[in-house]
Amino acid sequence: MTTTAPRPFGRALCAMITPFTAGGALDPDAARAHAAHLVAEGCDGIVLSGTTGESPTTTDAEKSALLRAVRAEVGDGVPLLTGVGSPDTAHTLRLARQAEEAGADGLLVVSPYYSRPPQAAVEAHFLRVADFTGLPLMLYDIPGRTGTRIEPETLLRLAEHPRVVAVKDCAYDMLGSTKVLTRTSLAYYSGCEELNLPLYAVGGAGYVSTVANVAPRHMRAPLDAFDAGRTEEAARLNRNTAHLTELMMASGLPGAVTAKALLAAGPVREPLQPAGRGAADGLRAAYEELLALG
């Protein structure tokens, strides 16, 4: 039952945290160790400098240093994407060039946020990036954070560009996603863990997961079972991750905070604040519950 969806970056991708030292500086050694662990535990690829990677509060130089450190650790066989999101098209282009020079395999490009541009401007922004770089693009549709949807009709037009190859889908619109899947060859990656298996079942490519920072094998297992034709097992394994997913992604705390609470990967940068004791204890209990389920 293996799906025939295009998978330009693999199936199981982790939206990796950015480790910091106790003093708040970038910790390249910890990043290298965490990336190696993720690959060893079943991640096909890694997305750096996304929201989970605290990209709003890391500098351009830190983003480049992080990418170079992880590339040196995992080698050329593991797809590495890096976030180049910005509300400023010119800044996005600079980040794209920097990522290309630092060894990225692809770019995660979010729609311009806060200014809420109309669809024609959103489309023009993505085309500017696609024309500017030689790297493939994964467009990031997350209107809950950006304030602007990448509408299905816009995606249909953008799919005609040879370097627009994938979507990280956080729009919570299965009908819209299915429409684009039906009419294009775009690879759809779930960005919402609770939809990983449903989107995969209708032709998605896989996922980009924050929860995979702490449970990479458990996030991958439902897709492995589905590909093997064990659909009931896939559903059960997907349900097993629901409690941890809820606490990490829907408890009111950002994924960077909850992942770091479980990983002890250094502080988060302000304006984020660390998880409180009660939240951290709940996360740990849910994680241990998942481990006990196998």
N, C-alpha and C positions, 0 to 999 in steps of 0.2 A: 504493500500500500504506500510505498514511498512516493511522496509528491513530486511533481515535475516542475514545480515553481523554480524560477531562476534564483540562485543563491550566490550573488557575487562576493559576499563576505562570509559565507558559511551560514549555519543555522543558529547556533547558540553563541550570542555575543553578550559580553558584560559591559555595562556602563560603569566603568571603573572609578572608584574614589581616587582622590589625590591625597596621598599621605603627607602629613606635615610633622615636623619635629615638635617637641614640647614647647619650643619657643615660637612656633608658628611658621617656620620656614619650610620651603619645599624639601621633602626627604626623598631624593632620587633612589637611595639604596632600598628603602622600604617599598617604593613603587616597583622597583625591579623584582623584589621578592614576591610581592603580591601578584604581579602580572605572571610570573613563572608559576605560582600556585594555581591561578585561574586556568592557565593552559593545561597544566597537569591534571586538573579536575574536570576537564571536558569542555572548556570554552573554545570555540572555533576562532573567535576574534575578539578584539577589545576596542571599545570606544573610549577615548580619552577626552578630557576637557569638555565634557557635557555638563549638564546641571548637577548631576551626582558628583562630578569631578570639581565642583565649585568654580566653574569657569567665570562667573561674574566677579569673583574676587581674586583670581590669579592673573598675574601680569602676562603680557605677550611673551616675555623672555622665559617665564616659568613654564608656560605652555610648550614652548619649543624644547626646553630642557627636559621636561617630563617625557615628551615624545621620543627624544633621542635616547633617554635612559631606558625606556621600555623597549624600543627597537633593538638596542644593544643586547638586551636580555633575551628576548624571544626570537630574535633572528628574522629572516625574511619570509619564513613559512607561515607566519601568523598574521592575518590581516589586521592592520591597525588603522582605525579611523580617528580623526580628531575633530572636535567641535570648533567651528570658526564663526559661530553665531554672534551677531552684533546688530543693534538697531541702525548702524551706520554702514552703508554699502561699501564705502571706501575702506573702512577698517576691516570689514569682512574680506575684502580682496587682499589686504596686507596679510591677514592671518592665513588666507589660503596659500599665498606664495610662501610664507614662512613654513607652513605645514609641508608643502611639497618639498622644500629644501631640507627639511628635517627627517624625511623618510616616510611620510604617511602614505597609506595605500588608498585612502578615500577621505572625503570630507563630510562631516555632519553639519548641515546648514539649516538653521532654524529660520522661520519667517521673521522678518523684522518686528521687534516687539515694542510695546508702549505707544508708539506713534500710530499704530493701527492703520497702515496704508491700505488703500483699496486693492482689489484683486489685480488690476493691471499693473500696479506698482510692485506688488508681491511677485508677480510673474517676471517683471523686468529685473528685479533684484536677483532672483535665482539665475536668470539667463546671463546676467553680467558675470556672476561667479562661474557658471559653466563655461562661458566663453574665455574667461581669464585663465583658467587652470587646465592642466592636462589630466587631473585626477577625476575619478568618478565621484558623483555626489549622491548622498543619501539626504533627502529632504525631510525635515523634522516638522511634523504637523501636530502641534500641541496648543490649540487655541486657549485652553484653560490658563496657560502661562503667558502666552504672547498677546492675547486679545484678538488675534486674527487667524481665521481658518485658512488653510490652503484648500480652496473649494475643489471638489472632484473635477469640474470642468477645467479649472486651472491646471490640475495635475495631468489631465488628458493632453493638454497642449504642451506642457513641460516635458512629458514623456517622449516627445518627438526629438528632443535634444540627445545626442549620443552619449553625453556624459551624465545625464540624469538617469540613474539606474535603479534607485531604491527610495523607499519611504520608511521613516520611523513613524508609526501610526499611533498617535495618542488622541485621536479625534472622537473616539467613542461613537463611531458611525459605521456599523458593519455594512449597511446597505451602500453607503457611499464608497467604502473600501472595496466591496465586491464589484461595484460598477467599474472602478478603475482597474481592478484585477482582470476583469473580463475583457476590457478593451485595450489593455496595454501589456507590455512585458516588464513593467516595474516590479521589483522585488519588494514585497511588503513585510516589514519587520514590526512585530508588536512591541510597543513601548509601554504597555500596561499589562503587568504579569497575569492578571485574571483573564485576559483575552489571548494569552499566548497560544493555548491549544485551540480555542474556537477559530481564531484567524488562520492558524496553520491548517485546520481542517478544510477551510474553503479556498486554500491555495496560497496562503502566506508563505514567506520564506523562512521564518523563524522569529527570533526576538532579540531585542536589546534590553537587558534586564539589570536593574539595580540590585534586586534580591540575589542575583547570581554572585555578587561580591561575597556573600556569606554561605550560599547553598548552591554552588554551580552545578553539581551533579543532580540535585533534586529538581532544579529548574529544567534541566535537559531531559530528564527521564521520561516525562510524558510524550515528548516528541519522538524519542527513540521507540517507545512502545507503539505509538501511532504508526510510525513507519514500518514496524514489524507486523502490522495488522492486528495488534492487540488493543482494540479500541476501548474496551471496558477497563482494562488495566491503565490505559492512558488517562481516562477520565478519573479513575481513583487516584492516580499519582498527582494529577492536577489538583484535585480536591485536597490532597495532603498538604499542599503548599499554601492553601488559602489563608490560614490563620496568621502565619508569618508575613505573608504578603499584605494582609490587612493592617497589621501593626507597623510594618515598615513603610507602607506607601499610602495609607488612608487613615492614619491616626492623628493627623494634624501636624506631624513633624516631617520635614523634608527627608528624602531618601539619603542624602549625604549624612544627615544627623543620625538616623537610625542605623545605617550601615557602619558608621564609625563607632557607634555605641557598642555594637557587637564585635567589631574587629580590633578595638583599641588602637586605631591607626592615627593617633594624634588628634589635636583639636580641630574644630571647624573654625572658619574665619567669620568674624562679624560682618553682617548683622546676624548670622546664624548663632545659635547658642547650643551647647551640648544638651543631650537628653538628660532629664532629671532621673533621680534614683528609681522612682516608681516606673517610669517608662522603660528604663534600661532593664529593670528586673523582669518586666513583662515581655520584652523582646527576647531576653535570654531564655525565659520559660518556653516561649513559642518555638524558639530555635531548637531547644532540647526535645521538645515534643515532636518536631519534625524528624530529628535524628532517630528518635525511638521508633518511628513508623518505618524506618528502613530506607 
